[in-house]
Amino acid sequence: MALIGIDDTAAVLEELRCRKDKDPDHFHQYEVDAAGHLKMLFWTVADPRFNSHDHTDDVVVIDTVFRTNRYGAAFVPIIGMNHHRRPVLLGSGVLTDQSPDSYVWLLRAFMRSTYQVRPKSVITDGGDAVVHAVETVLPQSNHRICSCHLERGIREHLDGYSAKVGFRSLMFEDNCSPVEFEERWHSFVARHRTTSNQEWLCKMYVKRELWTAAFVGDKFFLGMVTDQSTECFCLSSGLRTSFSEDMTLLALLRRADFRCKYMRTQEAELDNEADKSRVALTTEHECLEKDFARSFTPANFAIVLEEIEALDDFEIIDTLSSSSDGSGDKVYTLDLHGELYNVLQSDGGDDQDDVFKCSCRKMERDGLPCRHILHVLQHEKASSIPKCCKLGWLLRRGDTRHERLGEMEALGRKVFDLASQDAEEFEEIKGFLQDWLQQRNYSARDIADMILSHTVFGGC
């Protein structure tokens, strides 16, 4: 167990108390031993410009391998991903020992800082202590081992191209069922087990539900299962190069807070850039591409664009409807060289968008629509993208006006289509809109007159 000096402990706790006095939203929690040495610490950085838990903690990454201080205590950052697919430091922990109880304490402190808002999914390095803590504190959250840590294990314990490729196929091939995994695993072990890697393979089998595609492939991880670059970027977050092993605890705390504020500044800059950016349309599907480009941040739109570019690869070979007149729920069967996908279109009811789900489950895994759903939308000549295809916190932050405009356009098309079929209703809707515009124009002129009067006559 690491032993943190009493003077350094006192300096850190005094700093945190001062922050709490200045800002009631600041959160920290700690434990010291009988002699006054710090045992466990967790804190967050309060910033009124940002809501750190505005769904950036839907998926959290917990890295437990840092030893970035003179005491050898574990520095444990808890990291989320924002709507630009960039890391956000949600909280920081320091543990003088890495026992299961310490990680349970840390996760419970994190949950208190989020007002008990449970993350949908958790990614860890797979250490026994942190796995136990997640099972204890967050039993309903999806949990898997980080691909970056698995890759280190592959390089260390598996020799030869065939062994490495075989293990990675078990990690990423999501068409493998749990039963099929058992067969493939025993075959893999029979070919590649050695005296030196036997223990590691046994550990990987025990934890199979935390890393194999057969168990985690269809769960919500914002696409980080297949996009290792994003996952590893969230893990590093500039933290690995920002700290040194001779730092005091107070220096570590201040450096972590600096990185946190830097990440938030980057987020604000990317928000500003996204609001100003106008994407050049590159596909023939102008309606879909324009709506997504206007709604999503550039990082998320780039992913959706790949799906838009591939939507023509498929052919609808069958459509089943829940009612004889073709209304209600529908199931579309799409074919690509004999590979079939089913897209369910559920009727949203009055004044509600339809809900789309696909058998590929990309929406459930990544929070972004798949090419199969987009093909059906294009086939149905959809005039707008349904809300179910736009996970709210992946959208542009400052683009609420365009989002409202899109909703009004969709609602207006329905109203105008119905009103145009009846002369009386047409005149009623037309009159209402003319009256509204006239009243709005008068209001704007009244405000302008008041401002002008105040400016010229000094408010007299």
N, C-alpha and C positions, 0 to 999 in steps of 0.2 A: 504494500500500500504506500502511495506517495504521501509525503508529509509537507504541507504548505506552511511556511513560516507564519508566526503569529502577527508580526508587523505587517507582512504583505496581506494577510487576511483582514486585519483591521483597516488598512488603506482601501481595500476593495469595498468592504462593507460600508465605510464612510462615504465613498463615492456614490454608491447605489442609494444610500439614504438621502443624500443631497439631491439626487435626480428625482427621487420620489417626492421630496418636498417641493421641488420646482414644477413637477408634472404629475398630477394624480393618475394619469393613464400609464405611467411607467410601471412595469411589473418585474419583480425579482423574488426569488425564494432561495433559502440556503439552510444548511445545517453545519454546525461546528461540533467538535468533540469537547470533552470536559476541560481540556487545557486551552481551548480557544483556537485550535487549528481548524481551518475550513475542510469539511468533508465533501460537501456537494453544493453546487451552485447552478442556478438557471436564471437567465434574464432575457428580456427583449428590449428593443430600442423603440421608444414611442416617437411617432412623427405625425402631427396632425394633418399633413398633406396626403398621407397614405393610410389606407386600411390594410394592414399587413395580412389580414385573414379574409380578404374579399375573394374567397375561393382559390387564392394562391396555395392554400393548404389542402386542396382536394387530393393532391398527391404530394407526400412529403418524403424527402430523402434524408436518412440518418447515417452519418459516417462516423465510425468509432475508432479510426486508426490514427488520429492525430496525437502526436506527443510534442507540443509546441510551446514548452515552458521549462524553466529550470528545475521544476519539481518532478517532471515526468508524469504529471497528472493528465488524464485524458481530456482533451478539448473536443466536445461533441456538438457540431453545428447541426441544426435542423433546418432544412432548405426546402423551399417550395419553388414552383415555376409560375411566372406571371404570363400575361396574355401576349407577350412578345417571345414566349418560349425561352426566357432568360431566368437565371436563378434569383431567388429572393431569400435572404436570410431571415427566417421567422423567429428564431431564438437560438441561444447559445448555452451550452452546459459545460461545467467542469466537474469531473469525478475523480476522486483520489483512489478509488478502486473500481474495477469493472465487474462487480458482482451482479447477479440478476436483480437483487434488491435495489441496487443503485440505479439501474436502468428503469426499473419500475418507478422509483421515485422521480426520475428525470421526466419520463413520459407523463406522469400525473401532474407534474409542475407545468409541462407544456400544455396539457389539456386545460388547466386552470387559466393559463394566459389566453386561451382561445374561447373562454366561457363555455367549455365542454363541447365545442363543435368538433365532432369526430372527423378526421380525414377519411376520405373514401378508400385511399390506398397508401401503403407504406412500402418504401424500398430501403433495405438495409444491406450491410455487408455479410449478413448471415451468421454472425457470431452467436454462440449458444446463449449468452446472457441477454443480448438484445432481442433475439428471437423469443425467448421466454417472456421478456417485458412486453413485447407487442401482443403476444397471446394473452397476457394477463390484463393489460390496460385497454387494448384495442382489438378485442376478439372478433368484432364484426367488420373490421377493415380488411381489404385485400392486402396481402403481404407477399413480397417476393424478394429474392436476393438480386443485388445489382449485377448487371452483366459485366461491368468492369472488373469486379472482384472474381467472378466466375472465370473470366479470361485469364486472370493471373493464375488461378488454379490450373487451368488447362495447360498454360505454358510451363508450369512448374511440375506437373504430375503426369502429363501425357506426352509420349514420344511418337513422332511420325505424323505424316499428313493425314492418313486414314483415321487415326484415333482422334485427332483434333476435329476433323470435319464431322465424324460420327457423333461426338459429344455435342457439337454446336447444332447439329440437326435435331437433337433431342430438346435443345433449348428453344429453337425458333420455329420448327415445323408445326403449325397449329392445326393441321388436319390429323394429328395423332391423338387417339383417345387414350384414357388411362389404361385400359386393357391392352391396347397395342403398345403403349409405352413399356409395360412389364415385359412383353415379349422382346421388344427391341433392346431393352436394357440388359436382360440376361444374355442376349446374343453379343451385345457390345462388350460386356464384362468378360465373357468367355474368350474373346479375341484380344483384348487389350489390357487385361489385369496383369500386374507384375507384383513382385514382393514389395517394391518401393511405393507403389501407388494404391495398394489394396486398402489401406486404412482410409485414404482420402475418398476412394470410390464408395466405401461403406457409408461414410458421412454424407456424401452427395445423395445416396439412395435414401437414407433416413429423411433428408430434407427435400426429397423430390417434389413435394407439393409446393415448394417455394421457388422453383426455378424452371421446371419443365413446361413446355408449351401445352402439353396435355392437361395441365392443371391451372396455369395462369394465362394461357394464350388468349382467352376470351374475356379477361377481366380488365377493368378500367385502369389504365396506367398512362393515359395521354400519349400513346404511341411510343413511349420510351422502351417498350419491350423490344421493338425492332429497330429503334433509332438509338444506338448506343452512344453516338456522338452527343446527343442532347442529354442523356443520362449522365455521362461522364463529365460533361460541362457543368451540370448542376452539382455534381459531387465536388469538383475542384473549386469552382466559383471564385478563383483567385485566392482561395484560402491557403492552398498548399505553398504558395510562394510568398505569402504576406507575413509569415510568422517565422520565428527562429527558436531554437531549443534553449537559448539562454534568457528568454523573456521572463520578467516578473509577471505575476498574475494580473496586476494592475495594467501593465503594458499590454498583455494579451487582451484584456477586456476592452481597452481603448482601441486597439487595432481591429478587433472584431466589429466594434461599433462603427469604425471608419469604413470598413468594407461594406457593412450593411447600408450605411447612408450613401455610399458610392453606388451600390446596386440600385437604390431608389432614385438617385439622380439620373442614372442611365435610363431607367424606366420612364421618367418624365421626359427626357430628351427623345426617346423613341416614340412616346405618345405624340409629341409635337411634330416629329418627322412624319408619322403616320397620318396625322390630320392634314398635312400639307401635300402628301404624296397622291399622285393620280396615276393609276396603273394603266399602261397601254394594253388594250385588249388584243389577244393573240390567237384566239380560237374562233370557230364558226358559231359557237354557242354564246352569243353576245348577251342574252338576257341573264343566263345563269352566271356567266363570268363577271358581268358588270355588278350584279347584286352582291356576289361574294367578295369581289374586290372592294366594294364600298363598305362592306360590313366587317370583314375580318382584318386583323392586323396583318401587315405584309408577311410575317413569318408563318402565320397560319394559312393565309391565302396561297402561299407558295405550295403548301401541301395539298390544298384542295384543287389547285390548278392541275396537278398531276392526275387527279381523278377526273376532272373535266376533259382533259386531253385524251383520256382512255375510254370515255363513255360510249363512243361509237363502235367499240370493238365487239359489243354484245348485240344479241337479237332477242326480242321478246317472242317466245314460241308458244306461250299459253297465258290466258288470263281467266281467272275464276272470280266470280262475283258472289257476294252473300245474298243478293236479291236478284229476282228474275229480270228486273228492268235495268240492270247494270249499275244501279246505285249501291250505296253502302260500302262495306269493306271489300277490297279486291286483293288478290294475290297474283303477281306477275312472275312468270318463270322466264329467266334469262339464260341464254346459252352462249358459251364460248368454247368452241371446239369440243363439245360434249361435256364440258363442265357446267353444271347447272347451279343457278342462284335463285332464291325466292325472295321477292320484295313484297311485304305486306303494306298496303295503304289502308289505314283505319280512318273512317269518317270521323272528323273532329266534332261534328254537330254544328248547331247554330252559332254563327259568328266565331267559330274556332277553326284554325288550320287543321288539315289532315295530318295524321301522324304516320311516319314511314319507318319501317324496320326491315333490315335485310338479314338473310341467313349468314352472311359473312361476318356480321357483328362488329364492323369497323366503328360504327357510331358508339356502341357500348364500350369498345376498347379505347378508342382514341378521342372521342368527343367531336369528330369531324365526319361529314357524310362520305359515303363510298360512291364509286363510279356506277354501281348498280342502281342505287336510289336516284342518282343524277340522270341516268338513262331513262328511268321511268318518268321523272319530272319533265325531261325534254320531250318524251313521247306524248305526255299529256298536255304539252304546250303550256306549262305552268307559267303564270304571269309574275309570280313572286316566289321566293324561297320560303318554305314553311319554317316556323320557329323551331321545330324539333331538329332541324338541321343546323341550327346556329346556337351552340352552347354559349350562353350569355357572356361569361367572363373571358372568352377567347376573342371577343369583338373589340373594335377600336373603342377607346375610352371617350374620346371627345367627339364621336360621330353620332351622338344621340339625335341631333336634328335630322340627319339622313335616315336614321332608323325609324324615327317617327314619320318621316315623309313616306318611307316605304310602306309602313302600316296604313297610313291614310290613303295612299294610292290603291292598295289592295282592297281596303274597305270601300273606297269610292267607286272602284270598278263594279263591285257587287251591287251597290246602291243604284248606280247609273244604269246598269243593265236591266234591273228590275223596273226602275222608274220609266225607262224609255219604252216599255211595253204598254204603258197606260197613259193616255193624254192627261188625265186629271192628276195622277201622281207625278208626272213629269213637271207640270206647272207648279205643283206644291213644292217639290224639291228645288226647282229652279228659283222660285220666289224666296224660299228660305235662304239659299246661298247668296242671292243678290242682297237681301236684307242684312245678312251677316257681314258681307263685304262692305256695304255702305256704313254700317255701324262701326266696323273696325277702322275704316278710313276717317270717319268723324272723330273717333277716339284718338287716333294718331295725330290729327290736326289739332285737337284740343290740347294734347300734351305739348306739341310744338309751340302752340300759341303761349302756353303758360311759361315754357322755358324762355321764349323770346321776351315776354313781358317782364320776367324776373331779371333778365340780362340788361334790358334797356332801361327799365324804370326802377331797378334796385328792389324789386319785389313789392313796390307800392301799389 
